[in-house]
Amino acid sequence: MELTIYQYSFLLFGLFSLALGLTMLVCWPTGSFKLSKYRDSKIMFGVTFTAISVGNCFRMYNSAFGETPQVYADFLSPYVISLILMFIILFGYSILALYRSEHIGIRTALADVGITAVAILVYFVHERNNIMEIYDLDYFLTHIGEFAMYWRVVMLAVAVFLFLKYAILIESTRKKFKEIIDMFFSEAERYSLPWVRSAFYGAIMVGILAIVCVAVNSQTLFVFFVVVLLTFMFIFVVSYLMYPITYFDISSVIEAPESLRMRLEEEMGSTEKIDEKIEKWKQRRGYTQFNINVVRMSEDVICSQVAILNYLKRANISFYDWIGKMRMQEAKKRMLEEKRNTDLGDLSFELGYSSYHVFVREFVKREGTTPSQWIEKNTK
């Protein structure tokens, strides 16, 4: 059977949606790929829209290859199967939101569950005709069907609401707490933050463009949107599986300013003692620890995080810049001593960098030249 490009794109989008939905469904509850440690209910709202696309796979199969075989006509109708998958994913999402309410706040959890309920209702209304054909629920669904003509508007409104809510949250958090993020996250964790933001935006765009694809009847635009959707879906999956950050890490950063203000006065009377502890920590080369941050340093120095931040405030420098400055000083000292025999790969790990490339990127940022060029220039 020869297929048109429209039918190919229709089927490709459906199959990719099914694969993405099943990946979320399998990896999320079981903790595969370490998701159980890093999952975040706010990221998972993307599954609400992604799940809608899972059911489309069956209808797209029909569009590409014709009628569904009779053996699947009744309870195993593709529409019923897609509806079941939808309920499984969204029900699991709702349970997780309520389960995590003590961490994310009951209002946020209820809002997420409410959004999920709206998605289920709208999907149910959208599938009313198919369900009516299977279960003969004409009287019941006809009255609900009066709302059907507005389902696209409702879904679009929900998508826009989520987009604005999370886009504003992400950007305001990033700008308002940029200095705090620099202090609490190591250089490796800081580099992964943009990927987390792209995961949010990717999930949001999947939902919005999925609605547009259904609302627009143009086949040319549909093919274009399929390509865009696949791109954002790929970004979302890669970001979610490869660059996770726990809600607890982010919440600790957001809540840090309040705790700092509450405890700052307690530390003001012991600055000399704190300074002495920090100097001893520097002599032990504590700044070369891998993924060092304020929390880890406070445990090593045996003092509060507030005391360290107060020390940095008096020095008028952020934690990340302070650590980087000491690492650069030691790196240049080692390179002057070893000259051309310097193994930059070993040196980068000894200084606490996650890789040689991170070390070079940081060196260029601070010195304006690569380590190799710096050695050539200063060891003649």
N, C-alpha and C positions, 0 to 999 in steps of 0.2 A: 504494500500500500504506500503510495507516494504522499508525503506530507508537505504542507506549505510551511513557510518560515514562521507564520503565525502559530500553526499547530505545534511546531517544534519548540518555539519559545514558551508556548502555553504548557507543554508537557515538561520542559526543562524546569520551569519555575515551580511546577507542582512537585516534581521529584526532589528538587533541592529543598523545598519547604518541608516535605515529609522527612528528609534526612536531618534537617535542622531540628525539627520538632522532636523526633525520636532521640537525637543526641541529647537535647535538653532533658527529655523525659527519663532517659537511662542514666545520664551522668549526674544529674542534680540530686535525686534521692539517695543513690548508692554511694556518692562521694568519689566516683571515679575521677581521675585527673586532679585529685586533691580538692575537688570543688566543695566537699563538705566542710573543709576548714576555711575556705575563702568566699563562700557564697554570700550574697548580699541581696536582700529582698527587693531593694530599689532597682538593682540591675534586672532582677527577674521579671519586672513588669513588662519587659520586652517580650516575654513568652506569651503574654496575653494576646498580643497582636500576631505573633509568630504562629500561635496555635490555630488561629483562624485560617492561616495559609495552609496548614497541614491538611485540612479537609478539602481544600481546593485541588489537591493532587488527584483525588478520585474523579472530580468533575472534569479536570483537564485530560485525564485518561479517556473519558467518554468523548470529549471534544476532538481528540486526536484520532481515536480508533473506532468511534461509533458507539453503539449501544452496549450497556453492561450485560454480560452473559446472564441468562435467566437464573442460574444457580445462586446469584447474588441479589436477586430481585427483592426478596422479602426483608427479613430482619437484618441480613447481611448486606443490605443496600449500602452503596458507598456513602450515601448521605447520612445514614444512621451510624456507620462506622466513624465517619468524620466527626459527628456530633459526640459520640462516645469519647473519642480522643480529646476533643475540646474540653469536655467535662473533667476528664482525668487530669489533664494538665492544669486547668484553672482551679480545680478543687484542691489539688496539691499545693498550688501557689497560695490559695487562701489560707490553708492550714498552716503553712510556713509563716505567713504574715502574722497570724494570730499567735503562733508559737513564739515568734521573736518580738512580740509586742513589748515585753519587759525591757528589751534592748533598744528598739526603735521608737517606742512611744505608742500608746494605744490609739491615739488619733491617727497617726500615720498608718498603723496596721489596719484600722477600720476603713480608712480612705482607700487603701490598696484593695481590700476585700470588696468595697463598694464599686470600685472601677471594674473589678473582675465580674461582679454580678451584672453590671451594665453590659459588659462584653458578652456574657452568656445570654442575656435577654435579647440583645440585638441579633446575635447569631441565630437564636431560636426563631425569632420573627423572620429573619432572612430565609431560613430553611422551611418556613411554614408550609409552602406548597408541596415540597417533597415529603414532609412528614404527613401531610393530609392524604397524599396518595397511598401511603403505606398503611396508616392506621385509621383512616377514615374519621378524622377528628374535625370534620367540616364546621360544625356549629361552634366549637370552642375556638378554633384558630381563625375563623372568619372575623370575629370581633377583634382579636389581637391583630389580625392582618390590616385593620384600618390604620394601624401605626406604621405599617411596612414601608409606605412611600417615603417616610422620613428617616429610615434606618441609616442611610448614607450620611445624612446631616448629623445624626447623633454620633456615629462613629467618628466622623471628622471632628466634631466638637470635643469628644473625649481625647482624640489624638492631639489636637491643638492644645488642650488644657495640660496634658502630660508634657508636651514639648515645652511649653512656657514654664511650667512648674520646675522641671528638672534642669532646663537650660539656665534659668535664672539662679537656681540653687547652686549649680556647678560653678558658674562664672562668679557669682558673688562670694562663694566660699573660697574660690581660688584667689580672688583679688584681696579679700578682706583678711585672709589668714595666710597670705603668701609667706610672710616672715616666720610665722609659727610652723608652717609646713617645712621650711628650710631647716628649722631647728630640730624637729622631731623625726624627719625622715633622712635616712642616709642617702648618699649620692646614687646608689643603685635603685633605691625605692623611688627617689624623686624622678629619675628618668622614666619610670614606668607610669607615672601619673597621667601624662598625656594619653596613653593608651586606654586608661580607665575612662577618661572623658570621651574618647572616641567610641568606646563601647556603649556609653549612654546615648550619644548622638546617633550611632548606628542603629540601636534598638528603636529609638524614636522614629527615625526616618523609615525604617522597615514598616512600621505601623501606618504612618501617614501615606507613603507611596503605595502601600497595598490597597488602601481605600481609594486612592486616585485611580489605580489600575481598574478597579471595579466600576468606579463612577464614570470613567471616560470610555466611550465605545469605540474610539479610533484604534484600529489594529496597529497602525504604525506607532502611535504613542504607547500602546501596550508593549510592543517589542522593546521600545526604548526604556520604559519603566522596568521591564524585566531585567535588563542589563544593570540598571542602577540598583535595583533591589538586591540582585545577586552580589553586587559589590559591597553594599552595606551589610548584607547578611554575613559575608565572609569576614568583614572587619569586626563585626560583633562577635562571631564565634572565636576568631583568633584572639581578640582582646579578652574575651571572657575566660577562655581556657588557658591562655599563656601568660597573661599579665593581671592576675587577680590581686585585689587589695581588700582586706577585711573591713567590714563596717566598723569594727571596734577600733581599728587603726585610725580611720577617718574621724570617727566620733570623738576619739581622744584628742585629736588635733583641734576639732571645732570647739570642744568644751574646755580646752586648755586655758584660754584667757581668763575665764571666770575663776578657775582654781588658782591661777597665778595671782590674781588680785587678792584673793582671800588669804593666801599664805605668805604673801610678800613681806608683811610686817614681821612675821615670825623669824625671818632670816636676816633682817637688817642688822641685828646686834652681834652677829658672829662672822663678819666679813673676813677678818684676819685669819681665823681658823680655816675658813673655806678656801681662802687664797693659798694657804699652806698645803692643804690637801690636794688642790688642783695642780700646784707646782710639782708635788711628788708624783702625781699621776702622769704629768708630762715627762718627767724624768724616766718613768717606766715605759715610755713610748706608748701610752694607752691610745693615742690618736691613730695608731696603725692597725687597730682592731678592724676586722671586716664588718661592714654595715654598722659602724658605730653611730649612735645617736644620743640624745640627752638622757633618755630612759636608761640605756645600757651604761652610760657614763656615770649616772647617779648611783647605780648599783655598785659599780667598780670603786668609785671614790668614797662611797658610804655617806652620802648627803642627799638632800632633797633636790628634785629637779628645779625647784624655784631658786635654790641657792646658786646653781650653775647658770641659770638664765639671768640672775641678778649680776653675777660675775661678768657675763658677756655684755650685759647692758652697760656696766661701768666702763668696759673696754670699747664700747660702741662698735661691736662687731657681731654678726650672726654666728650661730654655732657652726653652720656649714662652711662659712668663709674662714672661721678660726681653725677648724680641722684641716681644711685645704691648705691654708697658709703654712701650718706646721709641717704638713706632708711635703709641700713643695720645698721648704727649707731643707728638710732632710734629704730629699731627692737630689737637689743641687749639690749638697755636701758630698753625697755618695758619688755622684757623677764626677765631681772635681777630684776625688780621691782615686777612683778607679779609671777615670778618663775613658779611652776608647774600649777598654775591656768591660765596661758596664753592660750587664745583661738586663736590658730594660724590662723584659718580661718578668724575670724574677723580682726585680725591684718594684714593679707595680703591685705584685701580690704581697710583698713584704710590707709595703706601705698601707695595705688594707683595701686596695682597689679591687673591684670584682673582675676586671680583665685589663689586658694591656691597652685596649682601645679606649677604655674609660680613663685610664691614666693619661694617655696622650691627649685626649680631648680636654681634660682638666688642665694639663700643662700648657697647652696652646691658649686656652682661655685666660690663664693667669700670666703667662710669660710672653705670649705673642709669637711663639715659635715652637717647633717640635723639640722633643728631648734630644734627638740625634743632631739637629742643627745647633742646639744650645751647646752640646758637647764640642762640636767642631769649632764653634766660635770662642769658647772659653777655655779650651785646653790646648791651645797651640804652643 
